[in-house]
Amino acid sequence: MKDQLKWVLNHMPKSDDQHLDVMSLPNVAKARSFHGSFPQYSITPLAQLDGMAKYLGLAGVYVKDESYRFGLNAFKVLGGSFAMARYIAGEMGRDVSEMNYNYLTSEAFRKEFGQATFFTATDGNHGRGVAWAANKLGQKSVVHMPKGSSKSRFDNIAKEGAKVTIEEVNYDDCVRMAAAEAAQTEHGVIVQDTAWDGYEEIPSWIMQGYGTMANEAADQLRQCSVNRPTHVFVQAGVGSLAGAVVGYFANLFPNDPPKFVVMEAEAADCLYQGALANDGKPRIVTGDLKTIMAGLACGEPNTISWDILRNHVSAFISCPDWVSAKGMRMLSSPVKGDPRVVSGESGAVGMGVLDAIMCDDTYKELRDALELDRHSRVLMFSTEGNTDPEKYRRVVWGGEYPTDDTPQKPC
């Protein structure tokens, strides 16, 4: 019998919620305006999976498809690019609303500001986004990747002109390495989507950058005649994306927020462990953090996000790798009439989780607690496409991480 999902409902004590304002609607509007100034910008699709919703016994399933983002196959560039703009604005004593693409690529800007070097640690997508943005804006970047990182992800970062290495340490140690190097470099700055005591400003800007994706999704749902999703499923590594999405929708619907569900890789389930401990304090998971969900292989939570999540999330779920693999296959080969979504290992976990909750009575208690039923409209985020094409083919075509003993609903 394969591993089961582990889940816990959120009964943690609430804090004063001081970090919710990071994702205020005006802050997110500035981020979207900045991204919209790039010639490469377009709104990524929202896949409306009506057939899947009917199959699962839901009113609607909507998947934001980030494989189209800036041609980079993942959402992460939204955070790194906006953080760079806000950092540069701060250094120049200006507001970020003045930092549009045309200005940041101008000769006048180069003469006034010069060049900074942006350091980061990454499993692939965040580093590629930082490298791409630095390249487009005439800045420099240095990227460190944890052991086990794939060659295709390394090559994609190197292609953007970054100095990139794969280190013999895990992700969290790579973060420490990048921070130390940035501190020793003239005009060096670390752009990391995890926050710790004393390093909270840039991660909060990265979260605001991710808000563009949530803001687009809210607009697109309204175009589908859905004023408000009843449920938002979002995956987490350090929790920056989850905190951004939850924070944005909590601000958008302050009096009637959706139910929020946060999902992690079992090997790096620091948020789930924190919710399980139930005292409101974050927990750290150590070790190699080995999972196919490379983008979620982070054991130390972002302190800003943690504060938002503990106040607003309904349930935290720890997911074995088969959950993501099943989600990849379901999105790749959906119910007839539904659009196909090419979703990578870190992008598809929401689909796998939703399928398990709705089809397997092992999780009936969770299904009932979340009030997932034929009236529910569920929004989720496919945060990456096939960013590791070889792995994607092995899972989707080759059947890696099989799930032949998971319950199926009759079609």
N, C-alpha and C positions, 0 to 999 in steps of 0.2 A: 504494500500500500504506500502510495507516495505521501510526501509531507502535506499537511493541511495548511490553509491560511491560519494565522494567529491574529486575533483581533481583540481590541479593548475599547469599550465606550469611554468617552472622556468625562471623568468625574473630578478632574483636578481643580484645586482652588483657583479662583480667578485673580488676576493681577489688576492694576489700575489701567491697563490697556493703553499705556502711553505711546506705544509704537504703532498703533493703528493709523495714526495720522501720516506716517511715512507713505502710505498708499492712498492718500486723500485724492479726490477726483481732480483738483487742480494740478497736483504733482504728476499724475498720470497723463493729463492733457498735455503738459509740457513735454513729456517723453514722447508721446505720439506725434506731436508737432515736429520734434527734432528728427525722429525716424522718417517722417513724411517728407523731409527736405532732401533725402538721399535719392538720386536718380534711380537706384536699384529697388526702391521701396514699392511694394504692392501688398494689399491685404491678403493674407493667406486664407485658403478655403475653409469653410465650416461644412464638413460632411454630415448630411442629414440622413441617418440610417433608419428609415421608417420600417423596412423589413426586419431589421435586427431588433428594433424596439418591439414589434409585434411578436416576434419569436420569443423574446425574453419576458414578455408580459408587462411592458412599460408603454407609456404614452409617447415617449420620444427619446432618442439617443442621438447626441450631437458631438462630433469629434473635430476639434480644431486641428488642422493638418499643417504642422510646422515644417514639413519636408520642402515647402516652397519658399522658406524665409530667406530673402536676399541671395537665393541660389546656393545657400550654404547647408541645406538639408537639416537644419535644426534651429531652435528658437534662441539659443544662447547669445547670439550676436546682439540681441536687443539690449541685454544688460550691460555688457562690456562697453559697447559704443556710447551709450548714454552716460555711463560713469566717467568715461574719458571726457565727454563734453562738459560734464559738471565739474570735473577736476580742473580742466583748462579754464573754464569760466571763473572758478574760484581763484586760481593763480593770477588771473588778469583783472580781478575785481569787477567782473561783469556778471550779468544774469544769464542763465543757460538759454533763455529764449533768444539771446543774440547769437548763439553758437549753432548756426545752421551749416549745412554741408558746403554751400558755396563759399561762405566766409572761412571755414576751417581748411579749405583747400586752396585758399588765395595766397598770392605772394605777400600781400599786406600782413596776413596773419603769421606767415612764416617769419617775416622780418621782426614782428612784434614779440612772438612767443618762442620761436625756435623749435627745438625738439625735446621731447621727454622720452624715457624708456619705460614701457609698461611691462611689468613682470606678472606672471600668473602660473598657477598650477592647474592641471586639467586632466581629465580622462580623454578629452578629444574635442567635444563641441564648444565648450567655453573658451578653450585656448584658440580654436580656429576662429571663433568670433572676435576675440581680442586681437589676434594677428591680422585678420581681415580689416577690422576697423582702423588699426594702427597703420596698415599699409595704405588704405584709402585716404587717410588724413595726413599722410606724410610723417608719421611718428614711428618709433622703434618698439619692438616687442621681444621678450624673452619668455619662453614657455617650457615648463618642466612637467613631464608626464610620469605617472607611477609605474612600477614594474607590472609587466603583463599587458601594457597598452599595445593596441594593434598597429601594425605598420601602415595600414591605409589611413588611419587617423593621424599618425605621425606625418605622413607624406602630405596630407591636406593642409596641415599647419605650416610645414616647411615651405609649401608652395606660395604662401602669403608673405614670405620674406622674413619670418620670425627665426630667431636663434632657438632651436628646440632640442631637447634631450629627453631620453627615457631613463629614469633613475631606478636604482635597486631598492626603493622604499615605497610605502603606500601613499595614498593621496594626501592624507593629513600631514605626513612628513614632507611631502613635496611643497605643500603650502608654507610650512615653516622655512624651507630652503629658499623659496621665492621671496618671502618677506625679508629674510636676512640679506639676500643679494640686493634687493631694492633699497634697503637702508644704507648700503655701502656705495650706491651708485649716484653720481651727480644727476639731478633731474630724474631720479628713479622713483617709481611709484608702483605699489602692488595693487592689482585690480582683481580682487577675489570675491566670489559670491558667498563667502562664509564670514560671519562676524564673530569677534571675540572682544573681551574687555579692552577698550582702547582702540579698537579698529571696527568702527560701526558706521562711519559716514559713507565710505565708498560702497560697502555692501547694501546700504539703504538706497543708494542711487541705482545700483544694479537691479534691485527689486523694482524700483520705479520704472526702469527700462522694460522689465518683463510685463509691467502693467499694460503696455501697448497691446500685447497679445490678448489679455483679458478684456480690454476695452473694445478691441475689434470684435471679439466673440460676443460680447453683450449687444453690440450694434447688429451683428449678423443674426442673433437669436430673435431680435425684434423684427427683423425682415422676414423671419419664418413664423411671425405672429406668436412668438413666445416672449412675453414681457420679462419673465423671470424664470430661470431654471429652478426646479425644486431641489435638485441635488447637483453638487459640483464635486467630481472625483479628480484628485490631483496627486501626482507622485512626488516623492521627496528624496533628495540626497542629504545635503545639509539643511534643506528646508526653505531656501530662498525663493524658489519658484512657488512652492506651496504657500508660503507667507504672503507673497505678492498677489497670488490669485485669490486667496481667502481674504486678505486685507482689502483688495479692490472691491470684491463683491459684497463684503460686509459694509463697506462705505457706500456702495451703490444702493443697497437695500437695507438701510439701518434698522427699519422697523419690522422687516419680514425677510431675514436673510435665508438663502438656501441652506440645506443641510450639507456640511462639508465633510468629505472623507479623504483622509491622507493615507497613501500607500507607499511602502518602502520595500527594498530588497531585504530578505530575511538575514543576509550576511552583514547588513549595515543598518539595522533597524533602531537607530538611536532615539528617534522620536517616539516610536512604539514603546521602547523600554522606559522612556521618561513618563509616558502616559500610564504605563503599567505600575510604575513606582508610586504614582498618584500624589506626589507631594508638590508638584508644580516646578520642580527643579529639573534642568536638562540632564541627560545621561550621555555617556560616551561609549562607543563600541570600538574595540581595538582589533588588531590582527591584520591579515591580508585582505579582508573584506571581499572575498572571491565570489563573484556573481556575474551572470551574463549581462545584468543591467549595469553596465560600466558607469553610466552617467549618475547612477544612484549609489555608487560604492563610496560613501562618505560616512565616517563614524562620529564626527563631532558637529553638533547642530549649530546653526546660525542663531545667535542669542536674540537678535531682533525678531526673526521669524518665529522662534520658539514662543516668544511672548504673545505674538498674534495668534498662533495656532492653539495654545493652551486655553485661550479665551473663547475661541470660535469654532473649533472643530468638533464634530459629533463622534467620529470614530477614527482610530488609527489601526492600520492593517499591515502585518508583516508577511511578505510574499515569497514563497519558494520560486525558483527559476522557471518551473513549468508554467506558472501563471502567466508570465510575460510571453513565453513561447506560444501558449494557446491564444493569447490576445493577438500576437503577430499574425497567426494563421487565420483567425477569424476576420481581422481587418483586411487581410490580403485576399481572402476568398469569401466575401460577405454574402448575405442573403440576396437572391436574385432581385435586380432592380436598384439595389443600393450602390453608391459609389465605392470604389476600392480605395483603401488607404494603405500606402506603403509605410509601415511603422516599425522602427527599430526596437531593440531590446528594452531600452528605457522608456520608449514612447507608448508601448502597447499594454503595459501592465494594467491600466484602467479597464480595458476591454476584458482581459482575463479575470479580473476581480469581479466585475459586474456579472459576467457569465456564471462564475462560481456562486455568487450570492443568490442569483435568481434561479439557477437550475439545480443546485445541490441543497437538499434539505438539512445537511449538516450545518448550514449557515442560516437556517430559518429564524433563529433568535435574532441574528444580526439584521436580516431582511426586515423583520417586524419592527425592530428598534429604530431602524432608519426610515421606516414607512415607505419602503420601495414597493410600488404596486402599479396597477394599470393607469393611475393618474400621474405618475412620476415622469418628469422630463429631466434627463440626466445630461450634463455637460462634462466632457473630459478633454484632455489635451494630449494629442500625439506629438510629443516634443521633438522627435527626430524621425527622419526617414531611415533608409538603409545606410547609415553612416559607416558601418563595417559590412560591406557588401558580401564578403565571403561568409561571415557569420550569419547574415540574413538568409542567404541561400541554404546554409546547412540546417537552419531552423525551419524555414518555410517550405523548402523543396525536399530537404533530406530527412525531416522529421526528428531533428534533435530535440531532446526533452519531451518525449511523447506523453500524451495525456489520454490514452485509450481507455482508462478506467474512470474518467470524469463523467458524471451523469449528463445525459443529453435530454433536451426536451423533444418530444415528437414534433416533427415539422407539420 
